[in-house]
Amino acid sequence: MKSVLKLLPAVTLAAGLAFPAMAQQPAPAQPKAAAAPAQPKASPAAIAAAKEILQIKNATVMYQGAVPGMVEKTKITLIQQNLNYQKDLNEVAQVVAQQLQGRQNEIGEGMAQIYASEFTEQELKDLVTFYKSPLGKKLIDAEPRAIGLSMAFMNSWAQNFSETVMGNFRAEMRKRGKEI
């Protein structure tokens, strides 16, 4: 239980600090179907600029393993439910992965549409210019490390702070004659 108490603040803190805009906004209503939200139609130039930004930022790394990962996850689920078909499911997984190869590109297309709906065409072009500048290149190179170190710091801080909070709870409960 203590480890859960230590982990919870870290996860909550990381989500709240890493994505402050999300923390301040109410969660959007989730559609029942798993369809992507409809985005307004963007100009071809805006889409092209959005794709260039994603290419510069090497966004494909985020989703390049999506198809094999989903195939593997589904295979594991099916094997757990059908142990006697393990050999067949392993073979079928290779066939399904081959059939669906390349579908991860749909993610990149969707991301470009989202960027193009969130930024104007001119803003996207300005972002391309920025990311090609020396400072933009430095940001692309340094940001993953800075984010990783920041997340590690937040997790460490949250773990230490959770101990302080727990100590304060215990002290206040002790004042009431109750040990926890």
Accessible surface in RSA format (square Angstrom, percent):
REM  Atomic radii and reference values for relative SASA: ProtOr
REM  Chains: A
REM  Algorithm: Lee & Richards
REM  Probe-radius: 1.40
REM  Slices: 20
REM RES _ NUM      All-atoms   Total-Side   Main-Chain    Non-polar    All polar
REM                ABS   REL    ABS   REL    ABS   REL    ABS   REL    ABS   REL
RES MET A   1   170.70  88.4 128.18  84.8  42.53 101.3 109.46  93.1  61.24  81.1
RES LYS A   2   129.51  63.2 126.57  77.7   2.94   7.0  75.33  67.8  54.18  57.7
RES SER A   3    81.88  69.2  72.56  96.8   9.33  21.5  51.74 110.2  30.14  42.2
RES VAL A   4    88.83  58.5  87.98  79.7   0.85   2.0  88.83  77.2   0.00   0.0
RES LEU A   5    62.67  34.9  60.56  43.3   2.11   5.3  60.65  42.6   2.03   5.5
RES LYS A   6    66.18  32.3  64.49  39.6   1.68   4.0  23.61  21.3  42.56  45.3
RES LEU A   7   111.70  62.2 108.11  77.3   3.60   9.0 111.52  78.3   0.18   0.5
RES LEU A   8   108.71  60.5 105.65  75.6   3.06   7.7 108.41  76.1   0.29   0.8
RES PRO A   9    44.05  32.1  36.80  33.5   7.25  26.3  43.41  35.8   0.65   4.0
RES ALA A  10     6.69   6.2   6.65  10.3   0.04   0.1   6.65   9.4   0.04   0.1
RES VAL A  11    86.16  56.7  82.11  74.3   4.05   9.8  85.28  74.1   0.88   2.4
RES THR A  12    85.35  60.7  77.99  79.1   7.36  17.5  70.91  95.2  14.45  21.8
RES LEU A  13    38.73  21.6  33.27  23.8   5.45  13.7  38.32  26.9   0.41   1.1
RES ALA A  14     9.50   8.7   9.04  14.0   0.46   1.1   9.34  13.2   0.16   0.4
RES ALA A  15    56.29  51.8  48.90  75.5   7.39  16.8  52.58  74.0   3.71   9.8
RES GLY A  16    25.26  31.1   0.00   N/A  25.26  31.1  19.90  54.6   5.36  12.0
RES LEU A  17   102.29  57.0  85.19  60.9  17.10  43.0  85.72  60.2  16.57  44.6
RES ALA A  18    40.94  37.6  11.99  18.5  28.95  65.9  21.03  29.6  19.91  52.7
RES PHE A  19   115.29  57.7 110.49  68.4   4.81  12.5 115.27  69.9   0.02   0.1
RES PRO A  20    71.10  51.8  70.11  63.9   0.99   3.6  71.10  58.7   0.00   0.0
RES ALA A  21    61.90  56.9  56.73  87.6   5.17  11.8  61.15  86.1   0.76   2.0
RES MET A  22   135.77  70.3 122.02  80.8  13.74  32.7 105.65  89.8  30.12  39.9
RES ALA A  23    68.58  63.1  26.69  41.2  41.89  95.3  39.38  55.5  29.20  77.4
RES GLN A  24   148.67  83.1 113.76  83.1  34.91  83.1  43.00  91.5 105.67  80.1
RES GLN A  25   117.30  65.6 105.48  77.1  11.82  28.2  27.65  58.9  89.65  68.0
RES PRO A  26   122.91  89.6 100.42  91.5  22.50  81.8 112.74  93.1  10.17  63.2
RES ALA A  27    93.11  85.6  60.86  93.9  32.25  73.4  65.86  92.8  27.25  72.2
RES PRO A  28   103.14  75.2  88.62  80.8  14.52  52.8  99.06  81.8   4.08  25.4
RES ALA A  29   100.99  92.9  67.60 104.3  33.39  76.0  78.23 110.2  22.76  60.3
RES GLN A  30   144.00  80.5 117.93  86.2  26.06  62.1  57.02 121.4  86.98  66.0
RES PRO A  31    89.10  64.9  64.72  59.0  24.38  88.6  76.34  63.0  12.76  79.3
RES LYS A  32   219.77 107.2 176.70 108.4  43.06 102.5 127.70 114.9  92.06  98.1
RES ALA A  33    67.44  62.0  52.52  81.1  14.92  33.9  62.34  87.8   5.10  13.5
RES ALA A  34   113.79 104.6  68.67 106.0  45.13 102.7  81.20 114.4  32.59  86.3
RES ALA A  35    72.56  66.7  52.45  80.9  20.11  45.7  62.86  88.5   9.71  25.7
RES ALA A  36    89.88  82.6  60.43  93.3  29.45  67.0  66.34  93.4  23.55  62.4
RES PRO A  37    96.75  70.5  79.95  72.9  16.80  61.1  89.95  74.3   6.80  42.2
RES ALA A  38   104.67  96.2  67.67 104.4  37.00  84.2  77.28 108.8  27.40  72.6
RES GLN A  39    62.18  34.8  34.76  25.4  27.42  65.3  12.45  26.5  49.72  37.7
RES PRO A  40    91.97  67.0  78.65  71.7  13.32  48.4  90.72  74.9   1.25   7.8
RES LYS A  41   187.81  91.6 153.72  94.3  34.08  81.2 107.31  96.6  80.50  85.7
RES ALA A  42    18.60  17.1   3.21   5.0  15.39  35.0  11.74  16.5   6.86  18.2
RES SER A  43    45.73  38.6  32.86  43.9  12.87  29.7  38.87  82.8   6.86   9.6
RES PRO A  44   117.30  85.5 106.61  97.2  10.69  38.9 113.18  93.4   4.12  25.6
RES ALA A  45    41.97  38.6  30.57  47.2  11.40  25.9  37.36  52.6   4.61  12.2
RES ALA A  46     4.18   3.8   4.18   6.5   0.00   0.0   4.18   5.9   0.00   0.0
RES ILE A  47    23.36  13.3  23.36  17.4   0.00   0.0  23.36  16.8   0.00   0.0
RES ALA A  48    59.08  54.3  49.96  77.1   9.12  20.7  54.08  76.2   5.00  13.2
RES ALA A  49     8.02   7.4   4.90   7.6   3.13   7.1   7.36  10.4   0.66   1.8
RES ALA A  50     0.00   0.0   0.00   0.0   0.00   0.0   0.00   0.0   0.00   0.0
RES LYS A  51    85.20  41.6  80.59  49.4   4.61  11.0  47.03  42.3  38.16  40.6
RES GLU A  52    59.01  33.9  54.29  41.1   4.71  11.2  21.88  42.3  37.13  30.3
RES ILE A  53     0.99   0.6   0.99   0.7   0.00   0.0   0.99   0.7   0.00   0.0
RES LEU A  54    14.74   8.2  14.06  10.1   0.68   1.7  14.43  10.1   0.31   0.8
RES GLN A  55   127.93  71.5 114.24  83.5  13.69  32.6  54.35 115.7  73.58  55.8
RES ILE A  56    37.06  21.1  20.44  15.2  16.62  40.1  25.13  18.1  11.93  32.4
RES LYS A  57    71.56  34.9  52.57  32.3  18.98  45.2  24.05  21.7  47.50  50.6
RES ASN A  58    86.06  59.3  80.10  77.4   5.96  14.4  23.93  57.6  62.13  60.0
RES ALA A  59     8.53   7.8   4.20   6.5   4.33   9.8   8.53  12.0   0.00   0.0
RES THR A  60    65.96  46.9  65.96  66.9   0.00   0.0  51.01  68.5  14.95  22.6
RES VAL A  61    86.21  56.7  73.96  67.0  12.25  29.5  73.96  64.3  12.25  33.2
RES MET A  62   138.20  71.6  98.62  65.3  39.58  94.2  65.89  56.0  72.31  95.8
RES TYR A  63    25.03  11.7  22.09  12.6   2.94   7.6  12.38   9.3  12.65  15.6
RES GLN A  64   111.77  62.5 100.19  73.2  11.58  27.6  30.68  65.3  81.09  61.5
RES GLY A  65    41.96  51.7   0.00   N/A  41.96  51.7  30.49  83.7  11.46  25.7
RES ALA A  66    38.08  35.0  21.43  33.1  16.64  37.9  33.84  47.7   4.24  11.2
RES VAL A  67    18.31  12.0  15.04  13.6   3.26   7.9  18.27  15.9   0.03   0.1
RES PRO A  68    75.05  54.7  70.20  64.0   4.86  17.7  71.68  59.2   3.37  20.9
RES GLY A  69    38.21  47.1   0.00   N/A  38.21  47.1  32.67  89.6   5.54  12.4
RES MET A  70   122.68  63.5 119.28  78.9   3.40   8.1 103.73  88.2  18.95  25.1
RES VAL A  71    16.90  11.1  12.54  11.3   4.36  10.5  15.98  13.9   0.92   2.5
RES GLU A  72    76.81  44.1  76.50  57.9   0.31   0.7  37.76  73.0  39.05  31.9
RES LYS A  73   139.10  67.9 134.30  82.4   4.80  11.4  83.90  75.5  55.20  58.8
RES THR A  74    65.18  46.4  61.67  62.5   3.51   8.4  50.03  67.2  15.15  22.9
RES LYS A  75    37.67  18.4  34.21  21.0   3.46   8.2   8.86   8.0  28.81  30.7
RES ILE A  76    79.56  45.3  78.73  58.7   0.83   2.0  79.46  57.2   0.10   0.3
RES THR A  77    58.17  41.4  58.17  59.0   0.00   0.0  38.97  52.3  19.20  29.0
RES LEU A  78    67.37  37.5  67.37  48.2   0.00   0.0  67.37  47.3   0.00   0.0
RES ILE A  79    21.80  12.4  21.80  16.2   0.00   0.0  21.80  15.7   0.00   0.0
RES GLN A  80   129.97  72.7 104.56  76.4  25.41  60.5  37.35  79.5  92.61  70.2
RES GLN A  81   127.30  71.2  91.93  67.2  35.37  84.2  41.15  87.6  86.14  65.3
RES ASN A  82    46.94  32.4  43.93  42.5   3.01   7.3   3.54   8.5  43.40  41.9
RES LEU A  83   127.04  70.8 113.34  81.1  13.70  34.5 113.48  79.7  13.57  36.5
RES ASN A  84   125.34  86.4  86.16  83.3  39.17  94.3  48.29 116.2  77.04  74.5
RES TYR A  85   115.73  54.0 115.37  65.6   0.36   0.9  70.65  53.1  45.08  55.6
RES GLN A  86    88.62  49.6  87.95  64.3   0.67   1.6  14.14  30.1  74.48  56.5
RES LYS A  87   148.12  72.3 140.11  86.0   8.02  19.1 115.67 104.1  32.46  34.6
RES ASP A  88    77.42  54.2  77.35  77.0   0.07   0.2  19.11  45.0  58.31  58.2
RES LEU A  89    27.55  15.3  26.37  18.9   1.19   3.0  26.37  18.5   1.19   3.2
RES ASN A  90    54.44  37.5  51.14  49.4   3.30   8.0  22.71  54.7  31.73  30.7
RES GLU A  91    84.48  48.5  81.52  61.7   2.96   7.0  42.77  82.7  41.71  34.1
RES VAL A  92    75.00  49.3  74.64  67.6   0.35   0.9  74.99  65.2   0.00   0.0
RES ALA A  93    13.05  12.0   8.72  13.5   4.33   9.8  12.52  17.6   0.53   1.4
RES GLN A  94   136.71  76.4 126.52  92.5  10.19  24.3  42.07  89.6  94.64  71.8
RES VAL A  95    82.86  54.5  78.57  71.1   4.29  10.3  82.67  71.8   0.19   0.5
RES VAL A  96    47.32  31.1  47.32  42.8   0.00   0.0  47.32  41.1   0.00   0.0
RES ALA A  97    31.27  28.8  27.78  42.9   3.50   8.0  28.16  39.7   3.12   8.3
RES GLN A  98   126.96  71.0 115.56  84.5  11.40  27.2  43.44  92.5  83.52  63.3
RES GLN A  99   130.07  72.7  93.39  68.3  36.68  87.3  40.53  86.3  89.54  67.9
RES LEU A 100    66.77  37.2  66.77  47.8   0.00   0.0  66.77  46.9   0.00   0.0
RES GLN A 101   128.61  71.9 103.97  76.0  24.65  58.7  36.36  77.4  92.26  70.0
RES GLY A 102    25.92  32.0   0.00   N/A  25.92  32.0  20.21  55.5   5.71  12.8
RES ARG A 103   125.84  52.8 120.03  61.2   5.81  13.8  42.83  58.5  83.01  50.3
RES GLN A 104    38.19  21.4  36.21  26.5   1.98   4.7   4.34   9.2  33.85  25.7
RES ASN A 105    91.03  62.8  88.11  85.1   2.92   7.0  27.77  66.8  63.26  61.1
RES GLU A 106    93.07  53.4  83.63  63.3   9.45  22.5  47.49  91.9  45.58  37.2
RES ILE A 107    70.54  40.1  63.23  47.1   7.31  17.6  69.78  50.2   0.76   2.1
RES GLY A 108    11.71  14.4   0.00   N/A  11.71  14.4  10.51  28.9   1.20   2.7
RES GLU A 109    89.12  51.2  87.52  66.2   1.60   3.8  40.48  78.3  48.63  39.7
RES GLY A 110    30.70  37.9   0.00   N/A  30.70  37.9  29.82  81.8   0.88   2.0
RES MET A 111    34.70  18.0  32.93  21.8   1.77   4.2  29.66  25.2   5.04   6.7
RES ALA A 112     0.05   0.0   0.05   0.1   0.00   0.0   0.05   0.1   0.00   0.0
RES GLN A 113    52.71  29.5  52.71  38.5   0.00   0.0  24.84  52.9  27.88  21.1
RES ILE A 114    76.80  43.7  76.80  57.2   0.00   0.0  76.80  55.3   0.00   0.0
RES TYR A 115    54.65  25.5  54.65  31.1   0.00   0.0  30.38  22.8  24.28  29.9
RES ALA A 116     9.34   8.6   0.00   0.0   9.34  21.2   0.00   0.0   9.34  24.7
RES SER A 117    37.03  31.3   2.42   3.2  34.61  79.7   7.88  16.8  29.15  40.8
RES GLU A 118   124.15  71.3  95.49  72.2  28.66  68.2  24.41  47.2  99.75  81.4
RES PHE A 119    77.80  38.9  71.29  44.2   6.51  16.9  74.37  45.1   3.42   9.8
RES THR A 120    81.70  58.1  72.96  74.0   8.74  20.8  78.12 104.9   3.57   5.4
RES GLU A 121    60.60  34.8  54.40  41.2   6.21  14.8  20.84  40.3  39.76  32.5
RES GLN A 122   109.83  61.4 107.04  78.2   2.79   6.6  54.09 115.1  55.73  42.3
RES GLU A 123    79.83  45.8  78.47  59.4   1.36   3.2  29.79  57.6  50.03  40.9
RES LEU A 124     0.00   0.0   0.00   0.0   0.00   0.0   0.00   0.0   0.00   0.0
RES LYS A 125    90.95  44.4  87.28  53.6   3.67   8.7  50.20  45.2  40.75  43.4
RES ASP A 126    78.12  54.7  72.30  72.0   5.82  13.8  27.74  65.3  50.38  50.2
RES LEU A 127    46.16  25.7  45.60  32.6   0.56   1.4  46.14  32.4   0.02   0.1
RES VAL A 128    15.38  10.1  15.38  13.9   0.00   0.0  15.38  13.4   0.00   0.0
RES THR A 129    96.71  68.8  90.94  92.2   5.77  13.8  68.74  92.3  27.98  42.3
RES PHE A 130    69.34  34.7  64.37  39.9   4.97  12.9  69.15  41.9   0.19   0.5
RES TYR A 131    22.31  10.4  21.54  12.3   0.76   2.0   1.48   1.1  20.83  25.7
RES LYS A 132   110.04  53.7  98.29  60.3  11.75  28.0  59.88  53.9  50.16  53.4
RES SER A 133    34.53  29.2  27.94  37.3   6.60  15.2  32.83  69.9   1.71   2.4
RES PRO A 134   116.80  85.1 106.69  97.3  10.11  36.8 111.62  92.2   5.18  32.2
RES LEU A 135   116.56  64.9 111.13  79.5   5.43  13.6 114.57  80.5   1.99   5.3
RES GLY A 136     0.00   0.0   0.00   N/A   0.00   0.0   0.00   0.0   0.00   0.0
RES LYS A 137   120.22  58.6 118.69  72.8   1.52   3.6  65.66  59.1  54.56  58.1
RES LYS A 138   137.34  67.0 132.09  81.0   5.25  12.5  79.86  71.9  57.47  61.2
RES LEU A 139    61.14  34.1  56.99  40.8   4.15  10.4  61.10  42.9   0.04   0.1
RES ILE A 140    39.54  22.5  30.64  22.8   8.90  21.4  34.03  24.5   5.51  14.9
RES ASP A 141   115.48  80.9  90.35  89.9  25.13  59.4  31.43  74.0  84.05  83.8
RES ALA A 142    45.18  41.5  38.34  59.2   6.85  15.6  44.23  62.3   0.95   2.5
RES GLU A 143    63.33  36.4  60.83  46.0   2.50   6.0  10.86  21.0  52.48  42.8
RES PRO A 144    89.33  65.1  74.08  67.5  15.25  55.4  80.74  66.7   8.59  53.4
RES ARG A 145   170.76  71.7 159.75  81.4  11.01  26.2  65.68  89.8 105.08  63.7
RES ALA A 146    52.48  48.3  46.09  71.1   6.39  14.5  51.41  72.4   1.07   2.8
RES ILE A 147    94.83  54.0  93.48  69.6   1.34   3.2  94.81  68.3   0.02   0.1
RES GLY A 148    39.62  48.9   0.00   N/A  39.62  48.9  33.82  92.8   5.79  13.0
RES LEU A 149    98.48  54.8  93.08  66.6   5.40  13.6  93.61  65.7   4.86  13.1
RES SER A 150    57.58  48.7  51.52  68.8   6.06  14.0  27.94  59.5  29.64  41.5
RES MET A 151    58.19  30.1  58.19  38.5   0.00   0.0  54.41  46.3   3.77   5.0
RES ALA A 152    58.13  53.4  46.96  72.5  11.16  25.4  53.43  75.2   4.70  12.4
RES PHE A 153   137.41  68.7 131.25  81.3   6.17  16.0 136.74  82.9   0.67   1.9
RES MET A 154    21.73  11.3  21.32  14.1   0.41   1.0  15.04  12.8   6.69   8.9
RES ASN A 155    62.05  42.8  60.14  58.1   1.91   4.6  20.52  49.4  41.53  40.1
RES SER A 156    57.79  48.8  51.97  69.4   5.82  13.4  29.22  62.2  28.56  40.0
RES TRP A 157   111.87  44.9 107.35  52.0   4.52  10.6  83.60  44.6  28.27  45.9
RES ALA A 158     1.22   1.1   0.58   0.9   0.64   1.5   1.11   1.6   0.11   0.3
RES GLN A 159    78.70  44.0  78.70  57.5   0.00   0.0   8.74  18.6  69.96  53.1
RES ASN A 160    89.21  61.5  85.56  82.7   3.65   8.8  25.64  61.7  63.57  61.4
RES PHE A 161    95.18  47.6  91.80  56.9   3.38   8.8  94.87  57.5   0.32   0.9
RES SER A 162    14.93  12.6   7.59  10.1   7.34  16.9  10.04  21.4   4.89   6.9
RES GLU A 163    86.52  49.7  74.68  56.5  11.84  28.2  33.62  65.0  52.90  43.2
RES THR A 164    74.58  53.0  64.64  65.5   9.94  23.7  47.42  63.7  27.16  41.1
RES VAL A 165    56.86  37.4  55.82  50.5   1.04   2.5  56.86  49.4   0.00   0.0
RES MET A 166    49.08  25.4  47.41  31.4   1.67   4.0  40.59  34.5   8.50  11.3
RES GLY A 167    34.43  42.5   0.00   N/A  34.43  42.5  29.40  80.7   5.03  11.3
RES ASN A 168    92.12  63.5  89.87  86.8   2.25   5.4  20.17  48.5  71.95  69.5
RES PHE A 169   123.99  62.0 120.73  74.8   3.26   8.5 123.73  75.0   0.26   0.7
RES ARG A 170    73.09  30.7  71.67  36.5   1.42   3.4  18.96  25.9  54.12  32.8
RES ALA A 171    38.31  35.2  36.21  55.9   2.10   4.8  36.87  51.9   1.44   3.8
RES GLU A 172    89.24  51.2  88.87  67.2   0.37   0.9  39.64  76.7  49.60  40.5
RES MET A 173    54.87  28.4  54.87  36.3   0.00   0.0  32.99  28.0  21.89  29.0
RES ARG A 174   125.88  52.9 114.59  58.4  11.29  26.9  52.38  71.6  73.50  44.5
RES LYS A 175   159.25  77.7 116.40  71.4  42.85 102.0  88.43  79.6  70.82  75.4
RES ARG A 176   180.55  75.8 151.75  77.4  28.79  68.6  42.15  57.6 138.40  83.9
RES GLY A 177    69.39  85.6   0.00   N/A  69.39  85.6  36.23  99.4  33.16  74.3
RES LYS A 178   120.04  58.6 115.50  70.9   4.54  10.8  65.83  59.3  54.21  57.7
RES GLU A 179   129.29  74.2  98.81  74.8  30.47  72.6  66.74 129.1  62.55  51.1
RES ILE A 180   103.14  58.7  60.44  45.0  42.70 102.9  90.08  64.9  13.06  35.4
END  Absolute sums over single chains surface
CHAIN  1 A    13723.6      11718.1       2005.4       8835.4       4888.2
END  Absolute sums over all chains
TOTAL         13723.6      11718.1       2005.4       8835.4       4888.2
